[in-house]
Amino acid sequence: MFIAGFPAGPWGTNCYVVATEPGAECVVVDPGKDAADGVAQVVREHNLKPVAVLVTHGHVDHMWCVAPVAGSYDATAWIHPRDRHLLSNPMAGMSADTTQMLLGGNYEWAEPDDVRELEHAQELELAGVRFTVDHTPGHTPGSVTFRTPYPEQDISEVMFAGDLLFAGSIGRTDLPGGDHAQMLESLRSSVLTLRDDVVVLPGHGEQTSIGRERATNPYLLELQREHEVPRVTRGL
């Protein structure tokens, strides 16, 4: 499998390009502000053809370039219905600081021509890659993660985590639509139940693993103490 990732824009949002191999169709995950040029570079260097854009949630730092990228390659955009309105009205999900930073700019947002809605536990087959969708509300009502098998290097899956889970931290819940109780439930049901060897590709910062976060992340440690979540290890 081929996965290229790079941070883009003032928020350093990680954008990922996923394909079975160079020279194939590909999927773009979370093209945020200033990500279009980075996507174009990866596509050009590896002779790829984007056919889908996956959005982990509707915050502007993750979806700023969804319409431009989808439009440039005639690709389908996928987002959870509870965050779909943010594609055309991202101000509804912004913090006061972000809104202030963008004041005075001439920004226009619109849905891509082809938008499809995600469902919890949905299985997507895109560009030859299978993705499992987990609805993980808390950071936003429509936050999702995408998991894909990765049968190499003793890794069972890769999870594109958006702003659910970071190395050593979790997503904030103080923005419009955030819900801390839902965030904790999403972490309990959709993170702590995964195998230790699952690689986590977060929306910001360095990659990590479920095992590392289970053992060191203070939020997950607290959840495990409260709920006595059983440890899941790699099967034979």
ABEGO torsion letter per residue (X at the ends): XBBBBBBBEAAGBBBBBBBABBGBBBBBBGBBBGAAAAAAAAAAAAGBBBABBBBABABAAAAAAAAAAAAAAGBBBBBBAAAAAAAABAAAABBAAAAAAABGBBBBBBBBABBBBBBBGBBBBBGGBBBBBBBBBGABAABBBBBBBBABGGBABBBBAEAABBBGBBBBAABBGBBAAAAAAAAAAAAAABBAABBBBBABEBBBBAAAAAAABAAAAAAAAAAGBBBBBBBX
